Amino acid sequence: MSLAAFPSSWSDPNYVATVVGVIATGVLCFYSTVMQSGPTIDEIFFVLPAVLLSTIVAYEIARRWT
């Protein structure tokens, strides 16, 4: 893998979106652990768009910031 494939700065939109997506997914896993039961289908259909929306918003903010 070449060095050009890695983000050149912390404000790279792809990097920011990836970090936000990973954190949002981690929050979902933490929630599932604390509740001691797997999320229901309704919860998944609510949380998955929230994770994707947060990733999209973070990408757009980072893209316009640079």
PDBQT receptor file of N, H, CA, C and O in Angstrom, charges set to zero:
ATOM      1  N   MET A   1       0.850  -1.164   0.000  1.00  0.00    +0.000 N 
ATOM      2  CA  MET A   1       0.000   0.000   0.000  1.00  0.00    +0.000 C 
ATOM      3  C   MET A   1       0.896   1.227   0.000  1.00  0.00    +0.000 C 
ATOM      4  O   MET A   1       1.848   1.305   0.776  1.00  0.00    +0.000 OA
ATOM      5  N   SER A   2       0.600   2.167  -0.851  1.00  0.00    +0.000 N 
ATOM      6  H   SER A   2      -0.174   2.104  -1.482  1.00  0.00    +0.000 HD
ATOM      7  CA  SER A   2       1.428   3.361  -0.948  1.00  0.00    +0.000 C 
ATOM      8  C   SER A   2       1.068   4.366   0.138  1.00  0.00    +0.000 C 
ATOM      9  O   SER A   2      -0.005   4.303   0.738  1.00  0.00    +0.000 OA
ATOM     10  N   LEU A   3       1.975   5.279   0.372  1.00  0.00    +0.000 N 
ATOM     11  H   LEU A   3       2.847   5.330  -0.115  1.00  0.00    +0.000 HD
ATOM     12  CA  LEU A   3       1.729   6.311   1.373  1.00  0.00    +0.000 C 
ATOM     13  C   LEU A   3       0.630   7.273   0.939  1.00  0.00    +0.000 C 
ATOM     14  O   LEU A   3       0.014   7.926   1.781  1.00  0.00    +0.000 OA
ATOM     15  N   ALA A   4       0.379   7.368  -0.352  1.00  0.00    +0.000 N 
ATOM     16  H   ALA A   4       0.879   6.837  -1.036  1.00  0.00    +0.000 HD
ATOM     17  CA  ALA A   4      -0.667   8.264  -0.845  1.00  0.00    +0.000 C 
ATOM     18  C   ALA A   4      -2.055   7.792  -0.426  1.00  0.00    +0.000 C 
ATOM     19  O   ALA A   4      -3.003   8.578  -0.452  1.00  0.00    +0.000 OA
ATOM     20  N   ALA A   5      -2.192   6.540  -0.044  1.00  0.00    +0.000 N 
ATOM     21  H   ALA A   5      -1.422   5.902  -0.023  1.00  0.00    +0.000 HD
ATOM     22  CA  ALA A   5      -3.500   6.023   0.368  1.00  0.00    +0.000 C 
ATOM     23  C   ALA A   5      -3.872   6.468   1.776  1.00  0.00    +0.000 C 
ATOM     24  O   ALA A   5      -5.045   6.399   2.144  1.00  0.00    +0.000 OA
ATOM     25  N   PHE A   6      -2.915   6.918   2.567  1.00  0.00    +0.000 N 
ATOM     26  H   PHE A   6      -1.962   6.974   2.268  1.00  0.00    +0.000 HD
ATOM     27  CA  PHE A   6      -3.184   7.360   3.924  1.00  0.00    +0.000 C 
ATOM     28  C   PHE A   6      -3.551   8.838   3.915  1.00  0.00    +0.000 C 
ATOM     29  O   PHE A   6      -3.084   9.587   3.056  1.00  0.00    +0.000 OA
ATOM     30  N   PRO A   7      -4.384   9.266   4.865  1.00  0.00    +0.000 N 
ATOM     31  CA  PRO A   7      -4.763  10.676   4.903  1.00  0.00    +0.000 C 
ATOM     32  C   PRO A   7      -3.552  11.562   5.191  1.00  0.00    +0.000 C 
ATOM     33  O   PRO A   7      -2.650  11.192   5.942  1.00  0.00    +0.000 OA
ATOM     34  N   SER A   8      -3.560  12.735   4.574  1.00  0.00    +0.000 N 
ATOM     35  H   SER A   8      -4.293  13.036   3.964  1.00  0.00    +0.000 HD
ATOM     36  CA  SER A   8      -2.424  13.627   4.744  1.00  0.00    +0.000 C 
ATOM     37  C   SER A   8      -2.541  14.499   5.983  1.00  0.00    +0.000 C 
ATOM     38  O   SER A   8      -1.553  15.091   6.418  1.00  0.00    +0.000 OA
ATOM     39  N   SER A   9      -3.746  14.587   6.560  1.00  0.00    +0.000 N 
ATOM     40  H   SER A   9      -4.548  14.106   6.207  1.00  0.00    +0.000 HD
ATOM     41  CA  SER A   9      -3.918  15.405   7.763  1.00  0.00    +0.000 C 
ATOM     42  C   SER A   9      -5.091  14.883   8.586  1.00  0.00    +0.000 C 
ATOM     43  O   SER A   9      -5.877  14.056   8.124  1.00  0.00    +0.000 OA
ATOM     44  N   TRP A  10      -5.190  15.383   9.813  1.00  0.00    +0.000 N 
ATOM     45  H   TRP A  10      -4.552  16.055  10.188  1.00  0.00    +0.000 HD
ATOM     46  CA  TRP A  10      -6.277  14.991  10.704  1.00  0.00    +0.000 C 
ATOM     47  C   TRP A  10      -7.614  15.508  10.204  1.00  0.00    +0.000 C 
ATOM     48  O   TRP A  10      -8.657  14.972  10.579  1.00  0.00    +0.000 OA
ATOM     49  N   SER A  11      -7.608  16.533   9.369  1.00  0.00    +0.000 N 
ATOM     50  H   SER A  11      -6.761  16.968   9.064  1.00  0.00    +0.000 HD
ATOM     51  CA  SER A  11      -8.860  17.113   8.894  1.00  0.00    +0.000 C 
ATOM     52  C   SER A  11      -9.302  16.560   7.541  1.00  0.00    +0.000 C 
ATOM     53  O   SER A  11     -10.231  17.089   6.931  1.00  0.00    +0.000 OA
ATOM     54  N   ASP A  12      -8.647  15.501   7.069  1.00  0.00    +0.000 N 
ATOM     55  H   ASP A  12      -7.893  15.071   7.565  1.00  0.00    +0.000 HD
ATOM     56  CA  ASP A  12      -9.055  14.851   5.824  1.00  0.00    +0.000 C 
ATOM     57  C   ASP A  12     -10.472  14.310   6.000  1.00  0.00    +0.000 C 
ATOM     58  O   ASP A  12     -10.724  13.563   6.945  1.00  0.00    +0.000 OA
ATOM     59  N   PRO A  13     -11.415  14.673   5.102  1.00  0.00    +0.000 N 
ATOM     60  CA  PRO A  13     -12.810  14.254   5.271  1.00  0.00    +0.000 C 
ATOM     61  C   PRO A  13     -13.006  12.740   5.388  1.00  0.00    +0.000 C 
ATOM     62  O   PRO A  13     -13.839  12.287   6.173  1.00  0.00    +0.000 OA
ATOM     63  N   ASN A  14     -12.264  11.968   4.633  1.00  0.00    +0.000 N 
ATOM     64  H   ASN A  14     -11.587  12.336   3.995  1.00  0.00    +0.000 HD
ATOM     65  CA  ASN A  14     -12.400  10.507   4.715  1.00  0.00    +0.000 C 
ATOM     66  C   ASN A  14     -11.946   9.989   6.083  1.00  0.00    +0.000 C 
ATOM     67  O   ASN A  14     -12.552   9.077   6.646  1.00  0.00    +0.000 OA
ATOM     68  N   TYR A  15     -10.880  10.581   6.604  1.00  0.00    +0.000 N 
ATOM     69  H   TYR A  15     -10.388  11.322   6.147  1.00  0.00    +0.000 HD
ATOM     70  CA  TYR A  15     -10.370  10.176   7.921  1.00  0.00    +0.000 C 
ATOM     71  C   TYR A  15     -11.371  10.532   9.012  1.00  0.00    +0.000 C 
ATOM     72  O   TYR A  15     -11.651   9.716   9.890  1.00  0.00    +0.000 OA
ATOM     73  N   VAL A  16     -11.910  11.749   8.961  1.00  0.00    +0.000 N 
ATOM     74  H   VAL A  16     -11.682  12.412   8.248  1.00  0.00    +0.000 HD
ATOM     75  CA  VAL A  16     -12.868  12.195   9.972  1.00  0.00    +0.000 C 
ATOM     76  C   VAL A  16     -14.119  11.323   9.941  1.00  0.00    +0.000 C 
ATOM     77  O   VAL A  16     -14.615  10.910  10.990  1.00  0.00    +0.000 OA
ATOM     78  N   ALA A  17     -14.632  11.043   8.745  1.00  0.00    +0.000 N 
ATOM     79  H   ALA A  17     -14.229  11.379   7.893  1.00  0.00    +0.000 HD
ATOM     80  CA  ALA A  17     -15.833  10.212   8.618  1.00  0.00    +0.000 C 
ATOM     81  C   ALA A  17     -15.579   8.801   9.150  1.00  0.00    +0.000 C 
ATOM     82  O   ALA A  17     -16.451   8.213   9.790  1.00  0.00    +0.000 OA
ATOM     83  N   THR A  18     -14.407   8.264   8.892  1.00  0.00    +0.000 N 
ATOM     84  H   THR A  18     -13.698   8.742   8.373  1.00  0.00    +0.000 HD
ATOM     85  CA  THR A  18     -14.073   6.927   9.392  1.00  0.00    +0.000 C 
ATOM     86  C   THR A  18     -14.015   6.903  10.910  1.00  0.00    +0.000 C 
ATOM     87  O   THR A  18     -14.547   5.989  11.539  1.00  0.00    +0.000 OA
ATOM     88  N   VAL A  19     -13.379   7.892  11.494  1.00  0.00    +0.000 N 
ATOM     89  H   VAL A  19     -12.947   8.635  10.983  1.00  0.00    +0.000 HD
ATOM     90  CA  VAL A  19     -13.267   7.950  12.957  1.00  0.00    +0.000 C 
ATOM     91  C   VAL A  19     -14.651   8.077  13.594  1.00  0.00    +0.000 C 
ATOM     92  O   VAL A  19     -14.945   7.394  14.575  1.00  0.00    +0.000 OA
ATOM     93  N   VAL A  20     -15.497   8.940  13.045  1.00  0.00    +0.000 N 
ATOM     94  H   VAL A  20     -15.259   9.494  12.248  1.00  0.00    +0.000 HD
ATOM     95  CA  VAL A  20     -16.843   9.117  13.593  1.00  0.00    +0.000 C 
ATOM     96  C   VAL A  20     -17.652   7.825  13.451  1.00  0.00    +0.000 C 
ATOM     97  O   VAL A  20     -18.383   7.453  14.369  1.00  0.00    +0.000 OA
ATOM     98  N   GLY A  21     -17.529   7.144  12.319  1.00  0.00    +0.000 N 
ATOM     99  H   GLY A  21     -16.935   7.446  11.573  1.00  0.00    +0.000 HD
ATOM    100  CA  GLY A  21     -18.236   5.881  12.123  1.00  0.00    +0.000 C 
ATOM    101  C   GLY A  21     -17.794   4.807  13.096  1.00  0.00    +0.000 C 
ATOM    102  O   GLY A  21     -18.618   4.051  13.611  1.00  0.00    +0.000 OA
ATOM    103  N   VAL A  22     -16.496   4.739  13.350  1.00  0.00    +0.000 N 
ATOM    104  H   VAL A  22     -15.827   5.353  12.932  1.00  0.00    +0.000 HD
ATOM    105  CA  VAL A  22     -15.970   3.745  14.294  1.00  0.00    +0.000 C 
ATOM    106  C   VAL A  22     -16.442   4.055  15.713  1.00  0.00    +0.000 C 
ATOM    107  O   VAL A  22     -16.817   3.149  16.456  1.00  0.00    +0.000 OA
ATOM    108  N   ILE A  23     -16.425   5.327  16.086  1.00  0.00    +0.000 N 
ATOM    109  H   ILE A  23     -16.120   6.063  15.482  1.00  0.00    +0.000 HD
ATOM    110  CA  ILE A  23     -16.885   5.702  17.429  1.00  0.00    +0.000 C 
ATOM    111  C   ILE A  23     -18.373   5.412  17.582  1.00  0.00    +0.000 C 
ATOM    112  O   ILE A  23     -18.796   4.897  18.617  1.00  0.00    +0.000 OA
ATOM    113  N   ALA A  24     -19.167   5.731  16.575  1.00  0.00    +0.000 N 
ATOM    114  H   ALA A  24     -18.824   6.149  15.734  1.00  0.00    +0.000 HD
ATOM    115  CA  ALA A  24     -20.609   5.481  16.652  1.00  0.00    +0.000 C 
ATOM    116  C   ALA A  24     -20.900   3.986  16.736  1.00  0.00    +0.000 C 
ATOM    117  O   ALA A  24     -21.803   3.576  17.465  1.00  0.00    +0.000 OA
ATOM    118  N   THR A  25     -20.160   3.179  16.014  1.00  0.00    +0.000 N 
ATOM    119  H   THR A  25     -19.426   3.513  15.422  1.00  0.00    +0.000 HD
ATOM    120  CA  THR A  25     -20.329   1.732  16.088  1.00  0.00    +0.000 C 
ATOM    121  C   THR A  25     -19.911   1.213  17.457  1.00  0.00    +0.000 C 
ATOM    122  O   THR A  25     -20.552   0.314  18.002  1.00  0.00    +0.000 OA
ATOM    123  N   GLY A  26     -18.850   1.765  18.011  1.00  0.00    +0.000 N 
ATOM    124  H   GLY A  26     -18.329   2.495  17.568  1.00  0.00    +0.000 HD
ATOM    125  CA  GLY A  26     -18.418   1.381  19.354  1.00  0.00    +0.000 C 
ATOM    126  C   GLY A  26     -19.461   1.715  20.407  1.00  0.00    +0.000 C 
ATOM    127  O   GLY A  26     -19.655   0.958  21.358  1.00  0.00    +0.000 OA
ATOM    128  N   VAL A  27     -20.131   2.848  20.239  1.00  0.00    +0.000 N 
ATOM    129  H   VAL A  27     -19.974   3.463  19.467  1.00  0.00    +0.000 HD
ATOM    130  CA  VAL A  27     -21.200   3.223  21.166  1.00  0.00    +0.000 C 
ATOM    131  C   VAL A  27     -22.338   2.213  21.079  1.00  0.00    +0.000 C 
ATOM    132  O   VAL A  27     -22.916   1.835  22.099  1.00  0.00    +0.000 OA
ATOM    133  N   LEU A  28     -22.657   1.782  19.875  1.00  0.00    +0.000 N 
ATOM    134  H   LEU A  28     -22.188   2.090  19.047  1.00  0.00    +0.000 HD
ATOM    135  CA  LEU A  28     -23.703   0.773  19.700  1.00  0.00    +0.000 C 
ATOM    136  C   LEU A  28     -23.319  -0.541  20.387  1.00  0.00    +0.000 C 
ATOM    137  O   LEU A  28     -24.157  -1.167  21.036  1.00  0.00    +0.000 OA
ATOM    138  N   CYS A  29     -22.074  -0.955  20.248  1.00  0.00    +0.000 N 
ATOM    139  H   CYS A  29     -21.393  -0.446  19.721  1.00  0.00    +0.000 HD
ATOM    140  CA  CYS A  29     -21.611  -2.183  20.912  1.00  0.00    +0.000 C 
ATOM    141  C   CYS A  29     -21.641  -2.026  22.425  1.00  0.00    +0.000 C 
ATOM    142  O   CYS A  29     -22.035  -2.953  23.134  1.00  0.00    +0.000 OA
ATOM    143  N   PHE A  30     -21.231  -0.866  22.929  1.00  0.00    +0.000 N 
ATOM    144  H   PHE A  30     -20.911  -0.114  22.353  1.00  0.00    +0.000 HD
ATOM    145  CA  PHE A  30     -21.262  -0.611  24.365  1.00  0.00    +0.000 C 
ATOM    146  C   PHE A  30     -22.693  -0.658  24.886  1.00  0.00    +0.000 C 
ATOM    147  O   PHE A  30     -22.958  -1.237  25.940  1.00  0.00    +0.000 OA
ATOM    148  N   TYR A  31     -23.610  -0.052  24.149  1.00  0.00    +0.000 N 
ATOM    149  H   TYR A  31     -23.395   0.418  23.293  1.00  0.00    +0.000 HD
ATOM    150  CA  TYR A  31     -25.024  -0.060  24.545  1.00  0.00    +0.000 C 
ATOM    151  C   TYR A  31     -25.547  -1.494  24.614  1.00  0.00    +0.000 C 
ATOM    152  O   TYR A  31     -26.256  -1.858  25.553  1.00  0.00    +0.000 OA
ATOM    153  N   SER A  32     -25.197  -2.296  23.625  1.00  0.00    +0.000 N 
ATOM    154  H   SER A  32     -24.621  -2.001  22.863  1.00  0.00    +0.000 HD
ATOM    155  CA  SER A  32     -25.645  -3.679  23.596  1.00  0.00    +0.000 C 
ATOM    156  C   SER A  32     -25.087  -4.457  24.788  1.00  0.00    +0.000 C 
ATOM    157  O   SER A  32     -25.772  -5.314  25.346  1.00  0.00    +0.000 OA
ATOM    158  N   THR A  33     -23.855  -4.164  25.174  1.00  0.00    +0.000 N 
ATOM    159  H   THR A  33     -23.298  -3.469  24.720  1.00  0.00    +0.000 HD
ATOM    160  CA  THR A  33     -23.239  -4.834  26.315  1.00  0.00    +0.000 C 
ATOM    161  C   THR A  33     -23.899  -4.424  27.629  1.00  0.00    +0.000 C 
ATOM    162  O   THR A  33     -24.149  -5.270  28.488  1.00  0.00    +0.000 OA
ATOM    163  N   VAL A  34     -24.179  -3.156  27.786  1.00  0.00    +0.000 N 
ATOM    164  H   VAL A  34     -23.976  -2.469  27.088  1.00  0.00    +0.000 HD
ATOM    165  CA  VAL A  34     -24.777  -2.657  29.019  1.00  0.00    +0.000 C 
ATOM    166  C   VAL A  34     -26.195  -3.189  29.185  1.00  0.00    +0.000 C 
ATOM    167  O   VAL A  34     -26.602  -3.513  30.300  1.00  0.00    +0.000 OA
ATOM    168  N   MET A  35     -26.940  -3.282  28.113  1.00  0.00    +0.000 N 
ATOM    169  H   MET A  35     -26.609  -3.018  27.207  1.00  0.00    +0.000 HD
ATOM    170  CA  MET A  35     -28.317  -3.748  28.191  1.00  0.00    +0.000 C 
ATOM    171  C   MET A  35     -28.399  -5.265  28.349  1.00  0.00    +0.000 C 
ATOM    172  O   MET A  35     -29.477  -5.789  28.629  1.00  0.00    +0.000 OA
ATOM    173  N   GLN A  36     -27.300  -5.975  28.177  1.00  0.00    +0.000 N 
ATOM    174  H   GLN A  36     -26.424  -5.549  27.949  1.00  0.00    +0.000 HD
ATOM    175  CA  GLN A  36     -27.195  -7.426  28.323  1.00  0.00    +0.000 C 
ATOM    176  C   GLN A  36     -28.196  -8.186  27.450  1.00  0.00    +0.000 C 
ATOM    177  O   GLN A  36     -28.638  -9.279  27.803  1.00  0.00    +0.000 OA
ATOM    178  N   SER A  37     -28.537  -7.609  26.339  1.00  0.00    +0.000 N 
ATOM    179  H   SER A  37     -28.178  -6.721  26.052  1.00  0.00    +0.000 HD
ATOM    180  CA  SER A  37     -29.348  -8.296  25.341  1.00  0.00    +0.000 C 
ATOM    181  C   SER A  37     -29.026  -7.671  23.999  1.00  0.00    +0.000 C 
ATOM    182  O   SER A  37     -28.686  -6.490  23.917  1.00  0.00    +0.000 OA
ATOM    183  N   GLY A  38     -29.133  -8.447  22.978  1.00  0.00    +0.000 N 
ATOM    184  H   GLY A  38     -29.410  -9.406  23.045  1.00  0.00    +0.000 HD
ATOM    185  CA  GLY A  38     -28.879  -7.921  21.658  1.00  0.00    +0.000 C 
ATOM    186  C   GLY A  38     -29.937  -6.896  21.267  1.00  0.00    +0.000 C 
ATOM    187  O   GLY A  38     -31.074  -6.962  21.734  1.00  0.00    +0.000 OA
ATOM    188  N   PRO A  39     -29.568  -5.965  20.426  1.00  0.00    +0.000 N 
ATOM    189  CA  PRO A  39     -30.561  -4.981  20.006  1.00  0.00    +0.000 C 
ATOM    190  C   PRO A  39     -31.654  -5.637  19.157  1.00  0.00    +0.000 C 
ATOM    191  O   PRO A  39     -31.392  -6.573  18.402  1.00  0.00    +0.000 OA
ATOM    192  N   THR A  40     -32.864  -5.135  19.293  1.00  0.00    +0.000 N 
ATOM    193  H   THR A  40     -33.076  -4.374  19.907  1.00  0.00    +0.000 HD
ATOM    194  CA  THR A  40     -33.975  -5.650  18.505  1.00  0.00    +0.000 C 
ATOM    195  C   THR A  40     -33.896  -5.082  17.090  1.00  0.00    +0.000 C 
ATOM    196  O   THR A  40     -33.101  -4.180  16.823  1.00  0.00    +0.000 OA
ATOM    197  N   ILE A  41     -34.701  -5.597  16.205  1.00  0.00    +0.000 N 
ATOM    198  H   ILE A  41     -35.346  -6.329  16.421  1.00  0.00    +0.000 HD
ATOM    199  CA  ILE A  41     -34.722  -5.116  14.826  1.00  0.00    +0.000 C 
ATOM    200  C   ILE A  41     -35.117  -3.638  14.778  1.00  0.00    +0.000 C 
ATOM    201  O   ILE A  41     -34.560  -2.869  13.995  1.00  0.00    +0.000 OA
ATOM    202  N   ASP A  42     -36.066  -3.250  15.606  1.00  0.00    +0.000 N 
ATOM    203  H   ASP A  42     -36.518  -3.875  16.242  1.00  0.00    +0.000 HD
ATOM    204  CA  ASP A  42     -36.482  -1.850  15.636  1.00  0.00    +0.000 C 
ATOM    205  C   ASP A  42     -35.334  -0.943  16.068  1.00  0.00    +0.000 C 
ATOM    206  O   ASP A  42     -35.154   0.140  15.510  1.00  0.00    +0.000 OA
ATOM    207  N   GLU A  43     -34.561  -1.375  17.053  1.00  0.00    +0.000 N 
ATOM    208  H   GLU A  43     -34.707  -2.255  17.506  1.00  0.00    +0.000 HD
ATOM    209  CA  GLU A  43     -33.426  -0.572  17.507  1.00  0.00    +0.000 C 
ATOM    210  C   GLU A  43     -32.353  -0.489  16.433  1.00  0.00    +0.000 C 
ATOM    211  O   GLU A  43     -31.728   0.556  16.253  1.00  0.00    +0.000 OA
ATOM    212  N   ILE A  44     -32.140  -1.580  15.725  1.00  0.00    +0.000 N 
ATOM    213  H   ILE A  44     -32.648  -2.429  15.872  1.00  0.00    +0.000 HD
ATOM    214  CA  ILE A  44     -31.142  -1.559  14.649  1.00  0.00    +0.000 C 
ATOM    215  C   ILE A  44     -31.567  -0.601  13.551  1.00  0.00    +0.000 C 
ATOM    216  O   ILE A  44     -30.743   0.161  13.046  1.00  0.00    +0.000 OA
ATOM    217  N   PHE A  45     -32.843  -0.626  13.173  1.00  0.00    +0.000 N 
ATOM    218  H   PHE A  45     -33.513  -1.245  13.584  1.00  0.00    +0.000 HD
ATOM    219  CA  PHE A  45     -33.326   0.274  12.132  1.00  0.00    +0.000 C 
ATOM    220  C   PHE A  45     -33.311   1.731  12.583  1.00  0.00    +0.000 C 
ATOM    221  O   PHE A  45     -33.319   2.632  11.745  1.00  0.00    +0.000 OA
ATOM    222  N   PHE A  46     -33.290   1.974  13.885  1.00  0.00    +0.000 N 
ATOM    223  H   PHE A  46     -33.283   1.242  14.566  1.00  0.00    +0.000 HD
ATOM    224  CA  PHE A  46     -33.176   3.339  14.392  1.00  0.00    +0.000 C 
ATOM    225  C   PHE A  46     -31.719   3.769  14.488  1.00  0.00    +0.000 C 
ATOM    226  O   PHE A  46     -31.385   4.898  14.131  1.00  0.00    +0.000 OA
ATOM    227  N   VAL A  47     -30.853   2.888  14.964  1.00  0.00    +0.000 N 
ATOM    228  H   VAL A  47     -31.125   1.970  15.254  1.00  0.00    +0.000 HD
ATOM    229  CA  VAL A  47     -29.469   3.254  15.236  1.00  0.00    +0.000 C 
ATOM    230  C   VAL A  47     -28.618   3.264  13.969  1.00  0.00    +0.000 C 
ATOM    231  O   VAL A  47     -27.756   4.131  13.828  1.00  0.00    +0.000 OA
ATOM    232  N   LEU A  48     -28.828   2.347  13.060  1.00  0.00    +0.000 N 
ATOM    233  H   LEU A  48     -29.529   1.643  13.175  1.00  0.00    +0.000 HD
ATOM    234  CA  LEU A  48     -28.010   2.294  11.854  1.00  0.00    +0.000 C 
ATOM    235  C   LEU A  48     -28.085   3.589  11.043  1.00  0.00    +0.000 C 
ATOM    236  O   LEU A  48     -27.039   4.106  10.651  1.00  0.00    +0.000 OA
ATOM    237  N   PRO A  49     -29.270   4.133  10.774  1.00  0.00    +0.000 N 
ATOM    238  CA  PRO A  49     -29.293   5.436  10.087  1.00  0.00    +0.000 C 
ATOM    239  C   PRO A  49     -28.636   6.544  10.905  1.00  0.00    +0.000 C 
ATOM    240  O   PRO A  49     -28.059   7.469  10.333  1.00  0.00    +0.000 OA
ATOM    241  N   ALA A  50     -28.714   6.468  12.235  1.00  0.00    +0.000 N 
ATOM    242  H   ALA A  50     -29.182   5.718  12.700  1.00  0.00    +0.000 HD
ATOM    243  CA  ALA A  50     -28.050   7.477  13.065  1.00  0.00    +0.000 C 
ATOM    244  C   ALA A  50     -26.535   7.392  12.903  1.00  0.00    +0.000 C 
ATOM    245  O   ALA A  50     -25.863   8.422  12.855  1.00  0.00    +0.000 OA
ATOM    246  N   VAL A  51     -25.992   6.182  12.817  1.00  0.00    +0.000 N 
ATOM    247  H   VAL A  51     -26.539   5.346  12.856  1.00  0.00    +0.000 HD
ATOM    248  CA  VAL A  51     -24.553   6.008  12.599  1.00  0.00    +0.000 C 
ATOM    249  C   VAL A  51     -24.171   6.529  11.220  1.00  0.00    +0.000 C 
ATOM    250  O   VAL A  51     -23.183   7.249  11.077  1.00  0.00    +0.000 OA
ATOM    251  N   LEU A  52     -24.946   6.171  10.213  1.00  0.00    +0.000 N 
ATOM    252  H   LEU A  52     -25.749   5.586  10.329  1.00  0.00    +0.000 HD
ATOM    253  CA  LEU A  52     -24.635   6.628   8.855  1.00  0.00    +0.000 C 
ATOM    254  C   LEU A  52     -24.795   8.138   8.722  1.00  0.00    +0.000 C 
ATOM    255  O   LEU A  52     -23.989   8.789   8.059  1.00  0.00    +0.000 OA
ATOM    256  N   LEU A  53     -25.816   8.694   9.339  1.00  0.00    +0.000 N 
ATOM    257  H   LEU A  53     -26.472   8.165   9.879  1.00  0.00    +0.000 HD
ATOM    258  CA  LEU A  53     -26.036  10.136   9.269  1.00  0.00    +0.000 C 
ATOM    259  C   LEU A  53     -24.904  10.893   9.954  1.00  0.00    +0.000 C 
ATOM    260  O   LEU A  53     -24.440  11.910   9.438  1.00  0.00    +0.000 OA
ATOM    261  N   SER A  54     -24.456  10.409  11.109  1.00  0.00    +0.000 N 
ATOM    262  H   SER A  54     -24.832   9.583  11.528  1.00  0.00    +0.000 HD
ATOM    263  CA  SER A  54     -23.350  11.077  11.797  1.00  0.00    +0.000 C 
ATOM    264  C   SER A  54     -22.071  11.017  10.963  1.00  0.00    +0.000 C 
ATOM    265  O   SER A  54     -21.285  11.965  10.961  1.00  0.00    +0.000 OA
ATOM    266  N   THR A  55     -21.865   9.920  10.265  1.00  0.00    +0.000 N 
ATOM    267  H   THR A  55     -22.503   9.151  10.267  1.00  0.00    +0.000 HD
ATOM    268  CA  THR A  55     -20.694   9.791   9.398  1.00  0.00    +0.000 C 
ATOM    269  C   THR A  55     -20.778  10.763   8.232  1.00  0.00    +0.000 C 
ATOM    270  O   THR A  55     -19.785  11.406   7.889  1.00  0.00    +0.000 OA
ATOM    271  N   ILE A  56     -21.942  10.877   7.626  1.00  0.00    +0.000 N 
ATOM    272  H   ILE A  56     -22.748  10.355   7.905  1.00  0.00    +0.000 HD
ATOM    273  CA  ILE A  56     -22.125  11.789   6.495  1.00  0.00    +0.000 C 
ATOM    274  C   ILE A  56     -21.958  13.238   6.930  1.00  0.00    +0.000 C 
ATOM    275  O   ILE A  56     -21.302  14.021   6.243  1.00  0.00    +0.000 OA
ATOM    276  N   VAL A  57     -22.543  13.597   8.059  1.00  0.00    +0.000 N 
ATOM    277  H   VAL A  57     -23.075  12.961   8.618  1.00  0.00    +0.000 HD
ATOM    278  CA  VAL A  57     -22.426  14.967   8.557  1.00  0.00    +0.000 C 
ATOM    279  C   VAL A  57     -20.969  15.300   8.879  1.00  0.00    +0.000 C 
ATOM    280  O   VAL A  57     -20.495  16.387   8.551  1.00  0.00    +0.000 OA
ATOM    281  N   ALA A  58     -20.261  14.376   9.516  1.00  0.00    +0.000 N 
ATOM    282  H   ALA A  58     -20.646  13.492   9.783  1.00  0.00    +0.000 HD
ATOM    283  CA  ALA A  58     -18.847  14.610   9.833  1.00  0.00    +0.000 C 
ATOM    284  C   ALA A  58     -18.027  14.778   8.560  1.00  0.00    +0.000 C 
ATOM    285  O   ALA A  58     -17.136  15.626   8.508  1.00  0.00    +0.000 OA
ATOM    286  N   TYR A  59     -18.313  13.985   7.540  1.00  0.00    +0.000 N 
ATOM    287  H   TYR A  59     -19.036  13.295   7.583  1.00  0.00    +0.000 HD
ATOM    288  CA  TYR A  59     -17.596  14.095   6.264  1.00  0.00    +0.000 C 
ATOM    289  C   TYR A  59     -17.829  15.461   5.624  1.00  0.00    +0.000 C 
ATOM    290  O   TYR A  59     -16.888  16.103   5.158  1.00  0.00    +0.000 OA
ATOM    291  N   GLU A  60     -19.084  15.900   5.604  1.00  0.00    +0.000 N 
ATOM    292  H   GLU A  60     -19.848  15.378   5.983  1.00  0.00    +0.000 HD
ATOM    293  CA  GLU A  60     -19.407  17.183   4.972  1.00  0.00    +0.000 C 
ATOM    294  C   GLU A  60     -18.815  18.353   5.739  1.00  0.00    +0.000 C 
ATOM    295  O   GLU A  60     -18.343  19.312   5.127  1.00  0.00    +0.000 OA
ATOM    296  N   ILE A  61     -18.829  18.295   7.058  1.00  0.00    +0.000 N 
ATOM    297  H   ILE A  61     -19.212  17.516   7.555  1.00  0.00    +0.000 HD
ATOM    298  CA  ILE A  61     -18.223  19.378   7.844  1.00  0.00    +0.000 C 
ATOM    299  C   ILE A  61     -16.719  19.432   7.598  1.00  0.00    +0.000 C 
ATOM    300  O   ILE A  61     -16.159  20.511   7.406  1.00  0.00    +0.000 OA
ATOM    301  N   ALA A  62     -16.065  18.274   7.604  1.00  0.00    +0.000 N 
ATOM    302  H   ALA A  62     -16.520  17.397   7.761  1.00  0.00    +0.000 HD
ATOM    303  CA  ALA A  62     -14.617  18.244   7.370  1.00  0.00    +0.000 C 
ATOM    304  C   ALA A  62     -14.280  18.680   5.954  1.00  0.00    +0.000 C 
ATOM    305  O   ALA A  62     -13.264  19.339   5.731  1.00  0.00    +0.000 OA
ATOM    306  N   ARG A  63     -15.117  18.321   5.003  1.00  0.00    +0.000 N 
ATOM    307  H   ARG A  63     -15.942  17.785   5.183  1.00  0.00    +0.000 HD
ATOM    308  CA  ARG A  63     -14.857  18.707   3.607  1.00  0.00    +0.000 C 
ATOM    309  C   ARG A  63     -14.962  20.212   3.431  1.00  0.00    +0.000 C 
ATOM    310  O   ARG A  63     -14.157  20.808   2.715  1.00  0.00    +0.000 OA
ATOM    311  N   ARG A  64     -15.935  20.831   4.072  1.00  0.00    +0.000 N 
ATOM    312  H   ARG A  64     -16.588  20.347   4.654  1.00  0.00    +0.000 HD
ATOM    313  CA  ARG A  64     -16.121  22.277   3.928  1.00  0.00    +0.000 C 
ATOM    314  C   ARG A  64     -15.155  23.069   4.794  1.00  0.00    +0.000 C 
ATOM    315  O   ARG A  64     -14.897  24.240   4.521  1.00  0.00    +0.000 OA
ATOM    316  N   TRP A  65     -14.615  22.438   5.845  1.00  0.00    +0.000 N 
ATOM    317  H   TRP A  65     -14.825  21.486   6.067  1.00  0.00    +0.000 HD
ATOM    318  CA  TRP A  65     -13.683  23.115   6.737  1.00  0.00    +0.000 C 
ATOM    319  C   TRP A  65     -12.340  23.336   6.044  1.00  0.00    +0.000 C 
ATOM    320  O   TRP A  65     -11.683  24.355   6.258  1.00  0.00    +0.000 OA
ATOM    321  N   THR A  66     -11.937  22.374   5.214  1.00  0.00    +0.000 N 
ATOM    322  H   THR A  66     -12.470  21.546   5.040  1.00  0.00    +0.000 HD
ATOM    323  CA  THR A  66     -10.613  22.466   4.570  1.00  0.00    +0.000 C 
ATOM    324  C   THR A  66     -10.636  23.329   3.349  1.00  0.00    +0.000 C 
ATOM    325  O   THR A  66      -9.606  23.506   2.699  1.00  0.00    +0.000 OA
TER     326      THR A  66
